Every structure is written in C-alpha cells, then in structure tokens.
Amino acid sequence: MIPSSQTTRNDAPDVLIVGAGPIGIETAIELGRRDLRALVLDAGAIGQQILEFPPATRWFSSPERLSIGGIPFTTPSAEKGTREEYLAYLRQVVDACKVEVRTFQRVETIVPLADQSGHRVTSTSLSGLQHVIDVPTVVIATGGTARPRQLGIPGEDSPHVHRSIGEPHRFHGRRVLIIGGKNSACDAAVLAYRCGARVTLCHRGQAIHDRVKYWIKPELEAMLRSGQIEGCFGMVPLRIEPDGVVLRSLENDATRTVEVDDVLIAIGYESDQTLLQKTGVQLLGSEEAVEHNPLTMETNVPGMYVAGTVVAGTQAKFRVYIENSHVHARRIAAALSNSEAPPEPVYNDLPES
Ligand SMILES: Cc1cc2nc3c(=O)[nH]c(=O)nc-3n(C[C@H](O)[C@H](O)[C@H](O)COP(=O)(O)OP(=O)(O)OC[C@H]3O[C@@H](n4cnc5c(N)ncnc54)[C@H](O)[C@@H]3O)c2cc1C
C-alpha cells in the first residue's frame, strides 16, 4: 500500500503556493517579507519550465526584468542571460531567501474544508507518496506552457516527430523539417544547421515572424537567402509520413513532399487549467484565462489566488510573461497582509518580450 502523510493545521503554512516557477518563488519571498509563511509545491524541479528550454537558450528579457524579489540577476557578460544562468540564479534565490519548496510533488486536488476555513490540498510525490495539507490560502502559479500545441494532422505522434530541439547534436547528418516561424522554430533551425543537419523551415506566413529575436533574425534570413536553409513559406503540413512530410500551399493548394529523417514541431504551447477547473475557479474564453480581481489576484473561489502566466491561460489576448508578472506577487502579499497594493498590472506587450 502506498504510504500517505498529513500535515496538521499546527504545522501548516499560512499560504500554499502551487508552482515553483519564478513567480511562485517570488510570491513566497514577498509573503515571507510580511511574516506570512509560504510553502511551495512543484510537480518538477524549481524553474521546471525553464529547465525544459533547450540548452543555452538566451532570454529575450534583460536580466533586470527577470530579477525576482528585488534580488539582482546579473550575468558574467552583462548580456541577456541564458537558461543555465537563470536556473543557477533561482537556486541561489531560493536558498538565500530560505524559500520552503518541495519539488517533484504534484498537486492533484484542492477542495474547500467543510468548516469554510480554507482548502485541503492533496499532492503526490515522484515515488507515489500522497500528502494532504490543510491551509487557509492557496496561490496557483502553474504557468501557461504545460504542453506543446498540436497540429492535429496524421503522423504527428510518430517517433521521429519532436516537440523541442533538445540537444541539437542529435540532428547531425539528418534531414530535419522544422514547422513554425517564431523564436523557437527559428532558433532551432539555426542550431540544427550549425550541428550539420539539412534543414527545411516550413511556416504558414510568407516570412519568419517580425518579432524573432534580433540576434537570430538577420542570420537566419541570410541563411534562407543563400539556400543554406530551405524555406517553405505560405505552406502548412498536411500529414507526416515515416520518410516525408506532405505540405500544402495556402496560395494555390498545391502539395509537395519534403523528405525527412526528423520533424520538429515548434508552434508554441498550451496551458493546462485542469486543477483550476476542478476547484471551481472561473475560466474565460477558449484561452481559459482566469477570472480574478486584478487588485488582489483573488479568484472567484475565496482564499484562492493566481500569480504569473497561469493568469492568461493559453495566451491569445493577453501577453503575460515573467517581466510583467512581478506585480502579482506584491499584490497577493499586500492583500494577505492588509497593506497597500501596488498599481494594477499592465498586460500590454512590452518592448523586450
Ligand atoms: C523558450 C522560451 C523563452 C522565454 N523567454 C521569456 C523572456 O525572455 N521573458 C519573459 O518574461 N518570459 C519568457 N518566457 C516565458 C517564461 O518562461 C514563462 O513566462 C515563465 O516561466 C513563467 O513563469 P511562471 O512562474 O508564471 O510559471 P512557470 O515557470 O511555467 O512555472 C510553473 C510551475 O508550476 C509547476 N506546476 C504545474 N502544474 C503543477 C501541479 N499540478 N502541481 C505542482 N506544480 C505544478 C510546473 O512544474 C512549473 O514549475 C519564455 C518562455 C519560453 C518557452
């Protein structure tokens, strides 16, 4: 039988935070500064979403915009930071601020307590150990990028179809079709090419996206012009076969088959709002953005708050990043300590993201 454990009300924290991404961690820091004890549970490691970025991914945002809890994130080069530098920063911040985190602890359910004094949170560890904890307040900071978007075409689940470039070395000597026209796809095209792959980039638009990082766009465009990377623009994939992908022109419906060894689909992510749904939190529209009070970040479920990119669900209307989520942490801490809240979050696109 799987053992289980229960945290009693006496040793329970004031606030349980689901998600140890940058904003979940930042919320714990802000709460700690107001003498509120927070416990953070994460289904993976701290910064799990960032851990899943390909090696050496460079942030869009300047280091100061990614700093959490006012603790400077600096890089050796004073340039924009990498995945590895930011993960090291998160580890240091968690340790230095004594943030209480339990990693590899997936929250499965959150239900109201019968006496209305809070919530019962049930989580499961990697080894299957179940833990139950009763807390007055819960903050959901589960992010907005739970799974890659699907194309919905035959062959998408084949073993030679990848969702992240991972370690690009594996593409040496292979014919790789990359589907997408934004940062991840463009980044991957350049990396795979440099690792000795024969790369074809397929995008429904007539060119790569305008906002591709300035340190990738000119180089990739030059590679496309010179034919080092083949571009199939204004085309969409119809089906993926073991040795090729059938593409259709959006202009005239003509089809062509590109021979491939590997396919990389890099068309963005979707959120998973199941936990919020199960707890009765109101979700809006097809993107499943979270209905909440922007001054306090409280949802329609009393004592249940949201912070970070989870707020926008599968991002369509809003653009919520780390950059413009810091205020969520301060608002929640202000609301829970009855102190003055900082100004309302602004969800406009910011110059750097
Ligand atoms: C390639 C790439 C580049 C990016 N560049 C930038 C940039 O330059 N600037 C910027 O501001 N943003 C950028 N972003 C977006 C940024 O990474 C995310 O917005 C950021 O990680 C969001 O932080 P968060 O704390 O809201 O959520 P996340 O970092 O997504 O953290 C959510 C956490 O919740 C955990 N979790 C989920 N469900 C459960 C559960 N049921 N139980 C327990 N834990 C759970 C996850 O394991 C995860 O660790 C980028 C994203 C990508 C993919």
The ligand as an SDF file (V2000), in Angstrom:
LIG
                    3D

 53 58  0  0  0  0  0  0  0  0999 V2000
   11.7380   29.4820  -24.9210 C   0  0  0  0  0  0  0  0  0  0  0  0
   11.0630   30.4710  -24.0110 C   0  0  0  0  0  0  0  0  0  0  0  0
   11.6270   31.7400  -23.8230 C   0  0  0  0  0  0  0  0  0  0  0  0
   11.0240   32.6590  -22.9550 C   0  0  0  0  0  0  0  0  0  0  0  0
   11.5880   33.9040  -22.7930 N   0  0  0  0  0  0  0  0  0  0  0  0
   10.9940   34.7980  -21.9350 C   0  0  0  0  0  0  0  0  0  0  0  0
   11.5840   36.0870  -21.7060 C   0  0  0  0  0  0  0  0  0  0  0  0
   12.6000   36.4130  -22.2900 O   0  0  0  0  0  0  0  0  0  0  0  0
   10.9940   36.9110  -20.8150 N   0  0  0  0  0  0  0  0  0  0  0  0
    9.8730   36.5730  -20.1110 C   0  0  0  0  0  0  0  0  0  0  0  0
    9.4150   37.3870  -19.3020 O   0  0  0  0  0  0  0  0  0  0  0  0
    9.2990   35.3620  -20.3030 N   0  0  0  0  0  0  0  0  0  0  0  0
    9.8160   34.4780  -21.2090 C   0  0  0  0  0  0  0  0  0  0  0  0
    9.2560   33.2530  -21.4290 N   0  0  0  0  0  0  0  0  0  0  0  0
    8.0890   32.9010  -20.7030 C   0  0  0  0  0  0  0  0  0  0  0  0
    8.5400   32.4280  -19.3030 C   0  0  0  0  0  0  0  0  0  0  0  0
    9.4510   31.3980  -19.3060 O   0  0  0  0  0  0  0  0  0  0  0  0
    7.4390   31.9620  -18.5650 C   0  0  0  0  0  0  0  0  0  0  0  0
    6.5250   33.0030  -18.7180 O   0  0  0  0  0  0  0  0  0  0  0  0
    7.7860   31.7760  -17.0860 C   0  0  0  0  0  0  0  0  0  0  0  0
    8.4530   30.5600  -16.8400 O   0  0  0  0  0  0  0  0  0  0  0  0
    6.5030   31.8660  -16.3530 C   0  0  0  0  0  0  0  0  0  0  0  0
    6.7600   31.8330  -15.0050 O   0  0  0  0  0  0  0  0  0  0  0  0
    5.6480   31.3270  -14.0200 P   0  0  0  0  0  0  0  0  0  0  0  0
    6.2920   31.3250  -12.6770 O   0  0  0  0  0  0  0  0  0  0  0  0
    4.3850   32.0690  -14.2210 O   0  0  0  0  0  0  0  0  0  0  0  0
    5.3240   29.8180  -14.4830 O   0  0  0  0  0  0  0  0  0  0  0  0
    6.2820   28.6010  -14.8530 P   0  0  0  0  0  0  0  0  0  0  0  0
    7.6900   28.9920  -14.9210 O   0  0  0  0  0  0  0  0  0  0  0  0
    5.6570   27.9490  -16.0390 O   0  0  0  0  0  0  0  0  0  0  0  0
    6.1310   27.6780  -13.5750 O   0  0  0  0  0  0  0  0  0  0  0  0
    5.0070   26.9050  -13.3270 C   0  0  0  0  0  0  0  0  0  0  0  0
    5.4160   25.7630  -12.4340 C   0  0  0  0  0  0  0  0  0  0  0  0
    4.2350   25.1070  -11.9860 O   0  0  0  0  0  0  0  0  0  0  0  0
    4.5160   23.7270  -11.8890 C   0  0  0  0  0  0  0  0  0  0  0  0
    3.2330   23.0090  -11.9020 N   0  0  0  0  0  0  0  0  0  0  0  0
    2.3240   22.9390  -12.8860 C   0  0  0  0  0  0  0  0  0  0  0  0
    1.2620   22.1850  -12.5070 N   0  0  0  0  0  0  0  0  0  0  0  0
    1.5250   21.7810  -11.2310 C   0  0  0  0  0  0  0  0  0  0  0  0
    0.8100   20.9680  -10.2770 C   0  0  0  0  0  0  0  0  0  0  0  0
   -0.3850   20.4400  -10.5570 N   0  0  0  0  0  0  0  0  0  0  0  0
    1.3900   20.7470   -9.0710 N   0  0  0  0  0  0  0  0  0  0  0  0
    2.5930   21.2940   -8.7490 C   0  0  0  0  0  0  0  0  0  0  0  0
    3.3010   22.0530   -9.6220 N   0  0  0  0  0  0  0  0  0  0  0  0
    2.7700   22.2990  -10.8360 C   0  0  0  0  0  0  0  0  0  0  0  0
    5.4110   23.4540  -13.0910 C   0  0  0  0  0  0  0  0  0  0  0  0
    6.1900   22.2740  -12.9010 O   0  0  0  0  0  0  0  0  0  0  0  0
    6.2590   24.7160  -13.1480 C   0  0  0  0  0  0  0  0  0  0  0  0
    7.4990   24.5840  -12.4740 O   0  0  0  0  0  0  0  0  0  0  0  0
    9.8310   32.3150  -22.2850 C   0  0  0  0  0  0  0  0  0  0  0  0
    9.2650   31.0470  -22.4850 C   0  0  0  0  0  0  0  0  0  0  0  0
    9.8590   30.1390  -23.3480 C   0  0  0  0  0  0  0  0  0  0  0  0
    9.2050   28.7830  -23.5450 C   0  0  0  0  0  0  0  0  0  0  0  0
  1  2  1  0
  2  3  1  0
  2 52  2  0
  3  4  2  0
  4  5  1  0
  4 50  1  0
  5  6  2  0
  6  7  1  0
  6 13  1  0
  7  8  2  0
  7  9  1  0
  9 10  1  0
 10 11  2  0
 10 12  1  0
 12 13  2  0
 13 14  1  0
 14 15  1  0
 14 50  1  0
 15 16  1  0
 16 17  1  0
 16 18  1  0
 18 19  1  0
 18 20  1  0
 20 21  1  0
 20 22  1  0
 22 23  1  0
 23 24  1  0
 24 25  2  0
 24 26  1  0
 24 27  1  0
 27 28  1  0
 28 29  2  0
 28 30  1  0
 28 31  1  0
 31 32  1  0
 32 33  1  0
 33 34  1  0
 33 48  1  0
 34 35  1  0
 35 36  1  0
 35 46  1  0
 36 37  1  0
 36 45  1  0
 37 38  2  0
 38 39  1  0
 39 40  1  0
 39 45  2  0
 40 41  1  0
 40 42  2  0
 42 43  1  0
 43 44  2  0
 44 45  1  0
 46 47  1  0
 46 48  1  0
 48 49  1  0
 50 51  2  0
 51 52  1  0
 52 53  1  0
M  END
$$$$
